[in-house]
Amino acid sequence: MKTKIILSGVALATLFIFSCNSEAKKETTQSTQAAATANYVCPMHPDIKSDKPAQCSECGMDLELVTKTDSVSH
């Protein structure tokens, strides 16, 4: 009886750990996809992004093309 309780507890703990890990992967995948679609970013306002050439809605500057080697600080 004790063995069944211990095994059940281990099984539940394992399921909990794997479910938390998969949520983290989903969030990482979603943020990576969002970053991949935003190819143009305002140099003064990194939160202003677009998938095509445009102007920043806050300062009016032209959005700059971001390549994969560029990094934008958060």
Order of alpha helices (4+ residues) and beta strands (2+ residues): alpha-beta-beta-beta
